[in-house]
Amino acid sequence: MKPLIDIKGVRHTYPTAGGPLPVLDGLDVTVQEGGFCAVVGPSGCGKSTLTRLVAGLMKPDEGEVWLHGELVKSPRSTVGMAFQNPVLLEWRSILKNVMLPLEIVPGGLKGRAAEERARYLLALVGLEGFEDKRPSELSGGMRQRASLCRALVHQPDVLILDEPFGALDAFTREDLWLTMHDVKAKEPFTAILITHDLREAIFLGDQVVVLSGRPARTQYVMDVHRAGTPTLEDLYTPEAAERLNILRRQIEIAQGRAA
Amino acid sequence: MMRKILVPLFAMAIFLLLWEGLVWVNDWPNYKMASPSDLWPAYQRYWELFLVMGWQTLWRTVVGLLLAIVVGTGVGMIMGFSRTMRDALYPLLVGFNAIPKATVVPIVALMFVGAHDFNTVLIAFMISFFPIAVSVSIGLSTLEPEYRDILRSLGASQTTIFWKIALPKTLPEFFGALKVAVTLAFIGTNLMEIVSPHGRGLGALFDSGKTNSDYPLMFAVLIALALLGIVLYYIVVALEKIFAGWAERQPS
């Protein structure tokens, strides 16, 4: 099978006032079509830079980012993004917020078809009945659900999730993990998820990539094999404990390099 | 709705009563302080003048304000999008704003002597454009990068980002500044109307009251100015409700 996302030997350095700051140094990540890649690593190790590279918002100094067999040089309308900050537009209803990408992407659905698509997604994440509300009337978890719909509405090849659940309380976060699996079952996507939460990484990801401390390189890759849709109980099995333990040790190593 | 109109009217009535009472208790002559009951005859006698002069003051203020909106938004956009331009223009703008406009009025009056309308509009513009420029530039420069990224990752152009996100997101700040600018523009118009010889507008009417020792007329002009100010202010509030009503949180 051909990989959908292929990041090869990426190096990147930011110029700063205090001299050049290398953030990525030998990053390799491969995600198959339909795969879900969770990326974990110490704080400030360049994880967000990774998302900007995949989105085509910036170019790496060295190395290549391939999407769907094409070299990424500039932004492409085939990605969907969701951040820790849901950045919904306060002056639009939830429905209109979700429809935003369709107004921009060339060949996006228009009119009734666009609205139906948005309504369908909102229903899928449990926001039926909230279409006409303003973002300020929704809770943090609901806003994040809406943000997820917006990221998916134009049927992107790749979903880029930059700590989308990071600011939510633990129970809401678990709810959203389950929602992610529901959505993925009905609206298949390939995703790359940046997270600080190891449980989130093994619950959502079928592949967990551990980055080293800055400058980040791919330090460790774990394949999470699972049969069918997981339940939250699966996080409390000895198998899950062992995986978490391995990842925990890898993070410690990564932090050691950062120090 | 009734409550929204009746409560302020009631407050105004109380204010007028207190004013009348204060003058009456102290037995002030009207050259010291005219009372509301002195104002009514003044309005009756000069109502035509009030209409003509009031209209002149109003249109010149509005034109000055519109100019301030256009130029202020333009300068604000330049400073909001470019760091270099912001660093370059900010000190200039602050310095310009720090000059008391009362000192600029005679200069402008001399520079364009006789051009009453132009002078007045110019001062109204000069005094009111600063808050607009600052608010627009701050609104644009504090746009969270994620908003840009969401649209840029979809291949949106800078123009699209401006119309879809930057502009609407700046509207609440813009209207906040416009409320300040409205009252400032009135100050500018009147400064010019009072200072410039053979002026027009309510400022000139005030000045003629002064020359003729018609004190009730002077107070009547002040109240007329206040009324115009209130009307213009609430027009801005109505526009804000239409275009930036979303920024108002529902009381929960």
Boltz contact constraints between the chains, C-beta under 6 A:
constraints:
  - contact:
      token1: [A, 55]
      token2: [B, 153]
      max_distance: 6.0
  - contact:
      token1: [A, 57]
      token2: [B, 152]
      max_distance: 6.0
  - contact:
      token1: [A, 75]
      token2: [B, 152]
      max_distance: 6.0
  - contact:
      token1: [A, 75]
      token2: [B, 153]
      max_distance: 6.0
  - contact:
      token1: [A, 75]
      token2: [B, 155]
      max_distance: 6.0
  - contact:
      token1: [A, 77]
      token2: [B, 154]
      max_distance: 6.0
  - contact:
      token1: [A, 77]
      token2: [B, 155]
      max_distance: 6.0
  - contact:
      token1: [A, 79]
      token2: [B, 153]
      max_distance: 6.0
  - contact:
      token1: [A, 81]
      token2: [B, 150]
      max_distance: 6.0
  - contact:
      token1: [A, 81]
      token2: [B, 153]
      max_distance: 6.0
  - contact:
      token1: [A, 83]
      token2: [B, 146]
      max_distance: 6.0
  - contact:
      token1: [A, 85]
      token2: [B, 146]
      max_distance: 6.0
  - contact:
      token1: [A, 87]
      token2: [B, 146]
      max_distance: 6.0
  - contact:
      token1: [A, 87]
      token2: [B, 147]
      max_distance: 6.0
  - contact:
      token1: [A, 87]
      token2: [B, 150]
      max_distance: 6.0
  - contact:
      token1: [A, 90]
      token2: [B, 246]
      max_distance: 6.0
  - contact:
      token1: [A, 91]
      token2: [B, 168]
      max_distance: 6.0
  - contact:
      token1: [A, 91]
      token2: [B, 246]
      max_distance: 6.0
  - contact:
      token1: [A, 101]
      token2: [B, 154]
      max_distance: 6.0
  - contact:
      token1: [A, 104]
      token2: [B, 154]
      max_distance: 6.0
  - contact:
      token1: [A, 104]
      token2: [B, 156]
      max_distance: 6.0
  - contact:
      token1: [A, 105]
      token2: [B, 154]
      max_distance: 6.0
